[in-house]
Amino acid sequence: MIGHIPTPGSTDGSRAWFERARRSLAGGISSSARLTSTGPRPYPLYIASGSGARIRDVDGNEYIDYLAGYGSAVLGHAPEALTKALSPVLHGGTMFGTCNTAEVELAELIVESVPCAELVRFANSGSEAVQGAVRAARGHTGRTKILKFEGHYHGWSDVLAVSNRPGADEAGPDDRPHPVPHSPGIPDGVVADVVVCPWNDPQALRAVLDAHRGEIAAAICEPIVANNACTMPVPGFLETLRQECTDRGIVLVFDEICTGFRTVPGGAQSLFGVVPDLATYSKALGGGLPIAAFAGRREVMESLADGRVKHGGTYNANPLCATAALETLRELGRPEVTGHIEATGRRIMETIRRAAHDRGIPCLVQGVGAMFQVVFTDRTAPTTRYRDLLDADTARYAAFRHELFERGIHTNAYGMACWFVSAAVTSDELAATCDAVERSFDALSR
């Protein structure tokens, strides 16, 4: 069969590795997101290798991968362009704690590609890049408060781990959400510096900004809310946000950790034609290696350039990761690469919509081809804010995800996070994916 992928068998090897891991790793895992990666099975999947769009677990089962390292493996696993470029770096030294030429070329390419980028600084993760952008904004404005939108995710560090996914009983009024810490261990003083606003609501935005006039250093958002069902900005909202920030002297930050470079080379700001003051990047930037960046207008970044605002990091843009990012961005700069990613994702999205419709199963498929999500809900219009998702049928999503998994399709276990499409998905793998989608909806409709 064209596009056939073998049905996965036993995952007892993953079970055994998890039992071993619990004796030395806290909870048996290195990230809270990894605990339920095999759906109903009470242990995560252990991946041994990957090539192109496919991954293989320790039991030898093979899957077409739409988790793709949470979007990091944008070119696929072990792509030839990266392995060829990284080989001499591995043999010549990966870490010196000094400046290197690859970071300069990489920064130049980001400045060339990203509308807001006049100056760049590198970091190691999305959370670090967000921290850097927030510090730069506070240093530039002399203010302390940060406005963020309910349901948007900006990393796990204290500075903005607020109201990522609050429960309905703690979220507060619709138009004035309460700031809710994402986890115990986040100080009250940090939470008090975060002002929360509903997404896609210009009236609420203006009211919140008026209530905190002269206090807000930066407003930050995910232009596409990747971590909550790829909720899109309604027409005109980003433009309103841009104008309000300009009028009030607030630094506008786009968190492009997920959207950056994978949608189009300039990211969401190019896609929507709205230019922020600062933007943060990771995920697709490194092609699977750990690197991040924040970039923006010279006026805002100048305090970093002259050393008034401090920012550091031993591993920032080390030769290995900078080289990986440079080669990844060169590949993503080819229109046929991002075009293939977008077209592949659009085909899967349409297959899901049609399969659900034909079987009378209500669901939304939203986002863009490069990153999208499926929401099982009776709503007929796309979601516009976080609270639209509180009544989503997460149990049905879990069942759908498990049916796909049993047919060799690997996706994020969390029902509000993204499918990420890599450039490595072949026509045969696309056909296998669409076939698995149809068969999974057959199972759901029984």
C-alpha positions in Angstrom: 0.0 0.0 0.0 1.3 3.5 -0.9 2.2 5.4 2.3 1.8 2.3 4.5 3.4 2.4 7.9 3.4 -0.8 10.1 1.0 -0.8 13.0 2.9 -0.3 16.2 3.3 -3.3 18.5 4.3 -3.7 22.1 5.8 -0.7 24.0 7.1 -2.8 26.9 10.6 -1.4 26.3 9.3 2.1 27.1 7.6 0.8 30.1 10.8 -0.8 31.4 12.8 2.4 30.8 10.3 4.5 32.6 10.4 2.2 35.6 14.1 2.5 35.6 14.0 6.3 35.2 11.8 6.8 38.2 14.6 5.6 40.4 16.9 8.6 39.4 14.8 11.2 37.6 12.2 13.2 39.5 8.9 11.7 38.3 10.9 9.6 35.8 11.0 12.6 33.4 13.0 15.7 32.5 10.0 17.8 31.5 6.4 17.9 32.9 5.2 17.7 29.3 6.5 14.2 28.8 4.6 12.2 31.3 1.6 11.2 29.1 3.1 11.0 25.7 1.6 7.5 25.0 -1.9 8.6 25.8 -3.7 6.0 28.0 -0.5 4.1 28.8 0.9 5.2 32.2 4.4 5.8 30.9 6.0 7.9 28.2 7.4 6.7 24.9 11.2 6.4 24.6 12.5 7.3 21.2 15.7 5.6 20.0 16.2 7.3 16.6 14.6 9.3 13.9 15.1 9.9 10.2 13.1 12.4 8.0 9.6 12.6 9.3 9.7 9.2 11.1 10.8 8.2 14.6 11.5 4.8 16.1 11.0 3.8 19.7 13.1 1.5 21.8 10.8 -1.5 20.8 11.4 -0.8 17.1 7.9 0.7 16.4 7.9 3.4 13.8 5.8 6.5 13.7 5.2 9.5 11.4 6.0 12.4 13.7 3.9 15.5 14.0 5.2 16.4 17.5 8.5 17.0 15.7 10.4 18.0 18.9 7.5 20.4 19.7 8.2 22.0 16.4 12.0 22.1 16.7 12.7 19.4 14.1 11.2 21.6 11.3 13.4 20.0 8.6 12.8 16.5 10.0 15.1 14.3 12.0 18.8 14.1 11.1 18.4 16.1 7.9 21.4 15.9 5.6 21.9 19.6 5.4 22.4 19.8 9.2 24.4 16.6 9.7 26.8 17.7 6.9 27.2 21.2 8.4 27.6 20.0 12.0 30.2 17.3 11.4 33.2 19.6 11.1 32.0 21.5 14.2 31.9 18.3 16.2 35.4 17.5 15.2 36.7 21.0 15.7 35.2 22.0 19.0 31.7 22.8 20.0 32.1 25.2 22.9 34.7 27.9 23.7 32.7 30.5 25.7 33.9 33.1 23.2 32.6 34.9 20.1 32.3 32.9 16.9 31.7 33.6 13.3 28.6 31.5 12.9 26.7 33.6 15.4 27.5 36.8 13.4 26.2 35.2 10.1 23.2 33.9 11.9 22.3 37.3 13.4 22.8 38.9 10.0 20.3 36.4 8.5 17.7 37.1 11.2 18.0 40.8 10.6 17.6 40.2 6.9 14.5 38.0 7.4 12.6 39.5 10.3 10.9 42.9 9.9 11.4 44.1 13.5 15.0 42.9 13.9 17.6 45.5 13.9 19.7 43.9 16.7 19.7 40.3 18.0 20.7 38.6 21.2 20.9 34.8 21.5 19.9 32.5 24.4 19.3 28.7 24.9 15.6 28.3 25.2 12.3 30.0 24.5 11.9 30.7 28.2 15.3 32.4 28.3 14.5 34.5 25.2 11.3 35.7 26.8 13.1 36.7 30.0 15.7 38.6 27.9 13.0 40.5 26.0 11.1 41.4 29.1 14.2 42.7 30.8 15.1 44.7 27.7 11.6 46.2 27.7 11.7 47.1 31.4 15.2 48.6 31.1 14.1 50.7 28.1 10.8 52.0 29.7 11.7 52.1 33.4 8.4 50.4 34.1 7.8 47.0 35.7 4.4 45.6 34.8 3.9 43.2 31.8 0.6 42.8 30.0 -0.1 39.2 28.7 -3.1 37.5 27.3 -5.1 34.8 29.0 -4.1 31.3 27.7 -0.9 32.5 26.0 2.2 30.5 27.0 5.6 32.2 27.3 7.7 29.6 29.0 7.9 28.0 32.4 10.1 30.6 34.2 8.5 32.7 36.9 8.5 36.0 34.9 5.4 35.1 32.8 4.2 31.7 34.0 0.9 33.3 34.8 -2.7 32.5 33.5 -1.4 30.0 30.9 -4.3 27.6 31.5 -6.3 28.8 34.5 -9.4 26.9 35.7 -12.8 28.5 35.2 -13.2 28.7 39.0 -10.0 30.9 39.4 -9.8 32.9 36.2 -12.0 35.8 37.3 -14.2 38.1 35.2 -14.2 37.6 31.4 -13.0 41.2 30.7 -10.6 41.5 33.6 -9.0 38.0 34.2 -7.2 37.4 37.5 -3.5 36.7 37.2 -3.2 33.0 38.2 0.3 31.5 38.8 0.9 28.4 36.6 2.5 26.5 39.5 3.3 26.6 43.2 6.7 28.2 43.8 6.0 31.5 41.8 6.2 34.5 44.2 3.2 36.7 44.7 5.3 39.7 43.8 6.1 38.3 40.4 2.4 37.5 39.8 1.4 41.0 40.8 3.6 42.5 38.0 1.6 40.6 35.4 -1.6 42.2 34.0 -3.9 39.7 32.2 -6.3 40.6 29.4 -8.6 38.5 27.2 -7.4 37.8 23.6 -9.1 39.3 20.6 -11.1 41.9 22.6 -10.1 45.5 21.7 -12.5 47.0 24.2 -11.2 45.0 27.1 -7.6 45.7 26.0 -8.2 49.5 26.1 -9.9 49.2 29.5 -7.0 47.2 31.0 -4.4 49.6 29.5 -6.3 52.6 30.8 -6.5 51.0 34.3 -2.7 50.7 34.3 -1.7 53.9 32.5 2.0 54.6 32.8 2.8 51.3 34.5 3.2 48.7 31.7 6.6 48.1 30.2 5.6 45.5 27.6 2.6 43.7 26.1 3.4 40.2 24.9 1.4 37.8 22.9 1.6 34.6 20.8 0.3 36.0 17.4 -1.1 32.5 16.8 -1.9 30.9 20.2 0.1 27.8 19.6 -0.3 26.4 23.1 -4.0 26.8 23.2 -5.5 25.3 20.0 -3.8 27.6 17.5 -6.4 30.3 18.1 -5.9 32.9 15.5 -6.0 36.7 15.8 -9.3 38.1 14.6 -9.0 40.6 11.8 -7.8 44.0 13.1 -6.8 42.9 16.6 -3.0 42.8 16.1 -3.2 46.2 14.4 -5.2 47.6 17.4 -2.7 46.1 19.8 0.2 47.7 17.8 -1.4 51.1 17.8 -2.3 51.1 21.5 1.2 50.1 22.4 2.6 52.9 20.2 0.3 55.5 21.6 1.1 54.5 25.2 4.9 54.0 24.9 4.6 50.3 25.6 7.0 47.8 24.0 5.1 45.3 21.9 6.6 41.8 22.0 5.6 39.0 19.7 6.4 35.5 21.2 7.3 33.8 17.9 8.8 30.7 19.6 6.4 28.5 17.7 5.5 30.7 14.7 9.0 32.0 13.9 10.5 30.9 10.6 8.2 27.9 10.1 5.2 29.8 8.7 7.2 32.1 6.4 10.9 33.3 7.0 9.7 36.5 8.7 7.3 34.6 11.0 3.9 35.8 12.1 4.8 39.5 11.8 5.4 38.9 8.1 2.3 36.7 7.8 0.0 39.3 9.4 1.8 42.5 8.4 2.1 43.8 11.9 5.6 44.6 13.2 6.3 44.4 17.0 9.2 46.2 18.8 10.7 42.9 20.0 10.2 39.2 19.0 11.4 36.0 20.6 12.5 32.8 18.7 13.4 29.2 19.4 11.9 25.9 18.2 12.4 25.9 14.5 15.3 28.3 14.8 17.8 25.5 15.8 16.4 22.7 13.6 16.5 20.4 16.7 19.4 21.9 18.6 18.9 24.2 21.6 19.2 27.8 20.6 16.9 30.9 21.0 16.9 34.5 20.2 15.3 37.8 20.9 15.5 40.6 18.4 14.0 44.0 17.8 14.3 47.7 17.2 17.7 49.3 17.8 16.2 51.8 20.2 14.9 49.1 22.6 17.9 46.8 22.2 20.5 49.6 22.7 20.4 49.2 26.4 21.8 45.7 26.0 24.3 46.9 23.4 25.8 49.4 25.7 25.7 47.1 28.8 23.2 49.1 30.9 20.9 46.1 30.8 22.6 42.8 31.6 22.2 39.6 29.7 24.4 36.6 29.6 24.7 32.9 29.1 27.6 30.6 28.8 26.1 28.5 26.0 24.5 31.3 24.0 25.0 30.8 20.3 27.8 28.3 20.8 29.4 27.2 17.5 27.4 23.9 17.3 24.0 25.4 17.8 24.7 28.6 15.8 25.8 26.5 12.9 22.6 24.4 13.1 20.5 27.5 13.2 22.3 29.1 10.3 21.8 26.0 8.1 18.2 25.6 9.2 17.3 29.2 8.3 19.0 28.9 5.0 16.8 25.9 4.2 13.7 27.7 5.4 14.6 30.6 3.3 13.9 28.6 0.2 10.2 29.2 -0.8 9.7 25.6 -1.9 10.6 24.3 1.7 8.1 26.5 3.6 5.6 26.0 0.7 5.8 22.2 1.1 5.3 22.5 4.9 2.2 24.7 4.4 0.7 22.6 1.7 1.2 19.3 3.6 -0.4 20.7 6.7 -3.3 22.1 4.8 -4.0 18.7 3.2 -4.1 17.1 6.6 -6.3 19.8 8.1 -8.8 19.4 5.2 -8.8 15.6 5.6 -9.6 16.0 9.3 -12.4 18.4 8.6 -13.9 16.2 5.9 -13.6 13.0 8.0 -15.3 14.6 11.0 -18.1 16.1 8.9 -18.8 12.9 7.0 -19.2 11.0 10.3 -21.2 13.7 12.1 -18.5 14.4 14.7 -18.4 18.1 15.6 -14.9 19.6 15.6 -12.8 22.6 14.6 -9.5 22.5 12.8 -7.7 25.8 13.2 -4.3 27.4 12.7 -2.1 27.3 9.5 -0.6 24.5 7.6 2.7 24.6 9.4 1.0 24.3 12.8 -2.6 23.5 13.7 -4.9 21.8 16.1 -8.1 19.8 16.3 -10.7 20.9 18.9 -13.7 18.6 19.5 -16.5 21.0 20.3 -20.1 21.9 19.3 -19.0 25.4 18.4 -19.2 26.2 14.7 -17.0 29.3 14.6 -13.3 29.3 15.3 -12.3 29.9 18.9 -11.2 33.5 19.6 -10.1 33.4 23.3 -9.0 31.0 25.9 -12.3 30.5 27.6 -13.9 29.2 24.4 -11.8 26.1 25.0 -13.0 25.3 28.5 -16.0 23.3 27.2 -13.9 21.4 24.6 -14.3 17.6 24.6 -10.7 16.7 25.7 -11.7 13.0 26.3 -12.6 12.7 22.6 -9.4 14.4 21.6 -7.5 11.9 23.7 -9.3 9.0 22.0 -8.6 10.5 18.6 -4.9 10.9 19.4 -4.8 7.3 20.7 -6.4 5.9 17.5 -3.8 7.8 15.4 -1.0 6.5 17.7 -2.2 2.9 17.1 -2.0 3.6 13.4 1.6 4.9 13.6 0.9 8.7 13.8 2.7 10.5 16.6 1.2 13.8 17.8 1.2 15.9 21.0 -0.6 14.2 23.8 -2.0 17.5 25.1 -5.3 18.3 23.5 -4.8 22.1 23.1 -1.2 22.0 21.7 -0.2 21.9 18.1 0.4 19.5 15.3 3.7 20.5 13.8 4.5 19.6 10.2 8.1 19.2 9.1 9.6 19.7 5.7 10.5 16.0 5.6 7.0 14.6 5.2 6.9 12.8 1.9 3.8 12.3 -0.4 3.6 8.6 0.7 3.8 9.7 4.4 1.1 12.3 3.8 -1.1 9.6 2.2 -0.5 7.3 5.2 -1.4 10.1 7.6 -4.6 10.9 5.8 -5.6 7.3 5.7 -4.9 7.0 9.4 -7.1 10.1 10.0 -10.0 8.5 8.1 -9.6 5.2 10.0 -9.4 7.0 13.3 -12.6 8.8 12.7 -14.2 5.5 11.7 -13.2 4.2 15.2 -14.5 7.3 16.9 -17.9 7.1 15.2 -18.6 3.5 16.3 
